[in-house]
Amino acid sequence: MKILTAQQLKKLDAFSTERQNISSADLMQRAASKCFNWINKNLGLNHSFSIVCGPGNNGGDGLVIAQLLSENNCDVECILLNFTDKNSPDYELNLTKLQKTECKIRSIQSENELESIKFNGKIVIDAIFGFGLSRPAEGLAAVIIKQINSSRTKKVIAIDLPSGLYCDELNAKEDQIIQADFTLTFHVPKLSFFFPEGGNSVGKVIVLDIRLDKSFASKLESNYSYITPSKVGGFLKKRKTFSHKGTYGHANIIAGSRGKIGAAVLSSKAASFSGVGLVTSTIPLIGLNVMQMSAPVAMCDDNYGTDCLEGKIEINEKHTYGIGPGIGKSPATVQFLKYFLKEVTQPIVIDADALNCISENREMLNDIPENSILTPHIKEFERLAGVTENSLDRLNKLVEFCKEHKVYVVLKDARTIICSPQGKCSFSLNGTPGMATGGSGDVLTGILTGLLAQGLSSDETTQLGVVLHGLAGEFAAEKHSEYGMNAESLLEEIGEGFKMLLKI
């Protein structure tokens, strides 16, 4: 699904109402009804609600939600921020309808009036600003945003996007943005959701389909999209009854050095849970006993060094290679990597220490096979492509890097970004902060290598692998909490991720 700019979203709204022969007020009713239904299903109606509305169409959404809650006998208060006398027509229409209900309505003219408003213990619904905001909140809006953020609310729900957050630009200060627990966004996530400069404000993102015209949306130009489980589930190939281990490919994980054999274990075990037929672990001799006891599903090739990888590896064209976790940066390993990159011709997965070796020996960039998959975290990427000023600058450098070197990059972060050699970027909403722990990236390397070995394209591998990795993290967090999970917890849940994708 394409990620659209604020201007494109306006065009899409306008086209959809014309094509579907409905009014903008009808579309507002549709969107607000979706929000009400989500609240009813996921949180229930037995709460006290405070809905804070600005004067535009986002505020109009809030007014309709207030009306629906009131009609369902909820304890609801609607707070109208009158910081302009230019209310949108649909806002005025729905305010008139709301005034005919039992909803308590408070019209706020000045900052002094905000002192009597209490949000503690309530579900607050933020409908102050929509996707058209392009400057920091000020006056009444700025004060009430801070007031909501400092209150002991039960939950905060943002409608479309948290007020104060820009749609497709970066925000300077999070304290100028509503800190939502949930963001009920319409049609597609907004680009700003995927960046740390403001993205922490959105909480859990729920994408609501309000039936905008999909044909028109598909014609809008965008280099950005977001990945959904329903999309990547289609990449899974049905396994034939009459098949064997050789049918599903051979993943070869090149990993480990003295003190870092755990990285090799995690990657090899992750590959074995990816559906691949065979796994080989190419490791230094020091890791042999650990690997055979910890990952008996993997065959071991320990012919390349004692404490670290060294020598000249013999490339097997039937193997799909993943290289880097825990290999270190010894001079012998750097030479091993240089030889490997010159000899291998098929797409490979490159991670961790292999990326750091390449960043310090940049001539190796020219030897990476086309359509290979690089999986750096932000600092590793900056070592490869240069220091960046902010997330948008980083995104631009990511596009340039992938185009120049004809590779895929999976830029690991809270919202992982996949960039193709054509400069198209896909964002993932799956995952959890519990995955911010050592070894999570090693698990991703194993998953990607195993999927690529099964014959998926690099494009399919990156998207399916990132979603599967994120789902495993979510299932692990449900079972152990975000505090009590680690990288091994992800291994246990890869199968649950597959089960979910196969049901879609």
ChimeraX attribute file (.defattr): number of C-alpha atoms within 10 A of each C-alpha:
attribute: neighborCount
match mode: 1-to-1
recipient: residues
	/A:1	16
	/A:2	21
	/A:3	24
	/A:4	24
	/A:5	20
	/A:6	19
	/A:7	12
	/A:8	15
	/A:9	21
	/A:10	14
	/A:11	14
	/A:12	19
	/A:13	15
	/A:14	16
	/A:15	16
	/A:16	22
	/A:17	17
	/A:18	13
	/A:19	11
	/A:20	12
	/A:21	10
	/A:22	11
	/A:23	14
	/A:24	17
	/A:25	19
	/A:26	13
	/A:27	20
	/A:28	23
	/A:29	21
	/A:30	17
	/A:31	24
	/A:32	26
	/A:33	17
	/A:34	18
	/A:35	25
	/A:36	21
	/A:37	14
	/A:38	15
	/A:39	16
	/A:40	13
	/A:41	10
	/A:42	9
	/A:43	12
	/A:44	11
	/A:45	16
	/A:46	10
	/A:47	14
	/A:48	16
	/A:49	24
	/A:50	24
	/A:51	26
	/A:52	25
	/A:53	27
	/A:54	29
	/A:55	23
	/A:56	22
	/A:57	25
	/A:58	26
	/A:59	30
	/A:60	28
	/A:61	31
	/A:62	32
	/A:63	33
	/A:64	26
	/A:65	30
	/A:66	32
	/A:67	25
	/A:68	21
	/A:69	22
	/A:70	19
	/A:71	13
	/A:72	10
	/A:73	12
	/A:74	18
	/A:75	18
	/A:76	24
	/A:77	20
	/A:78	23
	/A:79	23
	/A:80	22
	/A:81	22
	/A:82	17
	/A:83	16
	/A:84	10
	/A:85	7
	/A:86	10
	/A:87	16
	/A:88	15
	/A:89	15
	/A:90	23
	/A:91	24
	/A:92	18
	/A:93	14
	/A:94	22
	/A:95	20
	/A:96	12
	/A:97	13
	/A:98	22
	/A:99	13
	/A:100	9
	/A:101	15
	/A:102	16
	/A:103	20
	/A:104	15
	/A:105	18
	/A:106	14
	/A:107	12
	/A:108	15
	/A:109	14
	/A:110	12
	/A:111	14
	/A:112	9
	/A:113	12
	/A:114	16
	/A:115	9
	/A:116	6
	/A:117	13
	/A:118	14
	/A:119	20
	/A:120	15
	/A:121	14
	/A:122	20
	/A:123	20
	/A:124	25
	/A:125	24
	/A:126	30
	/A:127	29
	/A:128	31
	/A:129	26
	/A:130	24
	/A:131	22
	/A:132	18
	/A:133	16
	/A:134	15
	/A:135	10
	/A:136	16
	/A:137	19
	/A:138	13
	/A:139	10
	/A:140	19
	/A:141	23
	/A:142	18
	/A:143	14
	/A:144	21
	/A:145	23
	/A:146	15
	/A:147	17
	/A:148	21
	/A:149	17
	/A:150	13
	/A:151	13
	/A:152	14
	/A:153	16
	/A:154	15
	/A:155	19
	/A:156	26
	/A:157	25
	/A:158	29
	/A:159	27
	/A:160	30
	/A:161	32
	/A:162	34
	/A:163	29
	/A:164	29
	/A:165	34
	/A:166	25
	/A:167	24
	/A:168	20
	/A:169	18
	/A:170	20
	/A:171	21
	/A:172	12
	/A:173	12
	/A:174	16
	/A:175	15
	/A:176	21
	/A:177	26
	/A:178	27
	/A:179	29
	/A:180	26
	/A:181	18
	/A:182	21
	/A:183	27
	/A:184	26
	/A:185	22
	/A:186	22
	/A:187	23
	/A:188	18
	/A:189	26
	/A:190	26
	/A:191	21
	/A:192	22
	/A:193	26
	/A:194	22
	/A:195	20
	/A:196	17
	/A:197	19
	/A:198	25
	/A:199	22
	/A:200	18
	/A:201	24
	/A:202	28
	/A:203	18
	/A:204	14
	/A:205	19
	/A:206	19
	/A:207	14
	/A:208	18
	/A:209	13
	/A:210	17
	/A:211	13
	/A:212	20
	/A:213	18
	/A:214	12
	/A:215	9
	/A:216	13
	/A:217	21
	/A:218	11
	/A:219	9
	/A:220	15
	/A:221	12
	/A:222	14
	/A:223	14
	/A:224	19
	/A:225	21
	/A:226	21
	/A:227	20
	/A:228	16
	/A:229	20
	/A:230	13
	/A:231	15
	/A:232	21
	/A:233	20
	/A:234	14
	/A:235	15
	/A:236	17
	/A:237	10
	/A:238	8
	/A:239	11
	/A:240	8
	/A:241	6
	/A:242	6
	/A:243	9
	/A:244	11
	/A:245	11
	/A:246	11
	/A:247	15
	/A:248	18
	/A:249	22
	/A:250	25
	/A:251	31
	/A:252	30
	/A:253	32
	/A:254	24
	/A:255	33
	/A:256	31
	/A:257	26
	/A:258	17
	/A:259	14
	/A:260	16
	/A:261	21
	/A:262	21
	/A:263	23
	/A:264	31
	/A:265	31
	/A:266	28
	/A:267	35
	/A:268	35
	/A:269	25
	/A:270	28
	/A:271	34
	/A:272	24
	/A:273	20
	/A:274	24
	/A:275	20
	/A:276	23
	/A:277	19
	/A:278	21
	/A:279	27
	/A:280	21
	/A:281	29
	/A:282	27
	/A:283	30
	/A:284	25
	/A:285	20
	/A:286	18
	/A:287	26
	/A:288	19
	/A:289	11
	/A:290	14
	/A:291	24
	/A:292	15
	/A:293	11
	/A:294	15
	/A:295	21
	/A:296	13
	/A:297	18
	/A:298	23
	/A:299	17
	/A:300	22
	/A:301	16
	/A:302	16
	/A:303	15
	/A:304	18
	/A:305	17
	/A:306	16
	/A:307	16
	/A:308	26
	/A:309	31
	/A:310	21
	/A:311	15
	/A:312	15
	/A:313	16
	/A:314	10
	/A:315	13
	/A:316	11
	/A:317	10
	/A:318	12
	/A:319	19
	/A:320	26
	/A:321	30
	/A:322	33
	/A:323	28
	/A:324	27
	/A:325	31
	/A:326	26
	/A:327	30
	/A:328	23
	/A:329	21
	/A:330	14
	/A:331	13
	/A:332	15
	/A:333	22
	/A:334	23
	/A:335	16
	/A:336	19
	/A:337	25
	/A:338	21
	/A:339	18
	/A:340	19
	/A:341	16
	/A:342	13
	/A:343	16
	/A:344	19
	/A:345	15
	/A:346	16
	/A:347	22
	/A:348	27
	/A:349	26
	/A:350	24
	/A:351	26
	/A:352	23
	/A:353	22
	/A:354	26
	/A:355	25
	/A:356	21
	/A:357	23
	/A:358	20
	/A:359	19
	/A:360	13
	/A:361	13
	/A:362	13
	/A:363	11
	/A:364	18
	/A:365	15
	/A:366	13
	/A:367	17
	/A:368	27
	/A:369	19
	/A:370	17
	/A:371	21
	/A:372	25
	/A:373	31
	/A:374	27
	/A:375	26
	/A:376	24
	/A:377	16
	/A:378	16
	/A:379	15
	/A:380	19
	/A:381	25
	/A:382	16
	/A:383	15
	/A:384	20
	/A:385	15
	/A:386	13
	/A:387	14
	/A:388	16
	/A:389	8
	/A:390	12
	/A:391	17
	/A:392	16
	/A:393	11
	/A:394	18
	/A:395	18
	/A:396	12
	/A:397	18
	/A:398	25
	/A:399	21
	/A:400	17
	/A:401	21
	/A:402	21
	/A:403	17
	/A:404	13
	/A:405	17
	/A:406	20
	/A:407	24
	/A:408	30
	/A:409	26
	/A:410	27
	/A:411	22
	/A:412	19
	/A:413	18
	/A:414	20
	/A:415	20
	/A:416	21
	/A:417	25
	/A:418	29
	/A:419	29
	/A:420	24
	/A:421	21
	/A:422	15
	/A:423	22
	/A:424	16
	/A:425	23
	/A:426	22
	/A:427	25
	/A:428	21
	/A:429	23
	/A:430	21
	/A:431	23
	/A:432	19
	/A:433	13
	/A:434	19
	/A:435	26
	/A:436	18
	/A:437	12
	/A:438	12
	/A:439	22
	/A:440	22
	/A:441	24
	/A:442	27
	/A:443	26
	/A:444	28
	/A:445	32
	/A:446	32
	/A:447	33
	/A:448	32
	/A:449	36
	/A:450	36
	/A:451	28
	/A:452	30
	/A:453	30
	/A:454	22
	/A:455	16
	/A:456	17
	/A:457	14
	/A:458	23
	/A:459	18
	/A:460	17
	/A:461	24
	/A:462	30
	/A:463	25
	/A:464	27
	/A:465	24
	/A:466	27
	/A:467	26
	/A:468	30
	/A:469	26
	/A:470	25
	/A:471	26
	/A:472	26
	/A:473	31
	/A:474	23
	/A:475	20
	/A:476	27
	/A:477	23
	/A:478	11
	/A:479	13
	/A:480	14
	/A:481	13
	/A:482	17
	/A:483	12
	/A:484	11
	/A:485	19
	/A:486	20
	/A:487	21
	/A:488	17
	/A:489	19
	/A:490	29
	/A:491	26
	/A:492	16
	/A:493	22
	/A:494	23
	/A:495	17
	/A:496	17
	/A:497	21
	/A:498	19
	/A:499	12
	/A:500	14
	/A:501	21
	/A:502	15
	/A:503	8
	/A:504	11
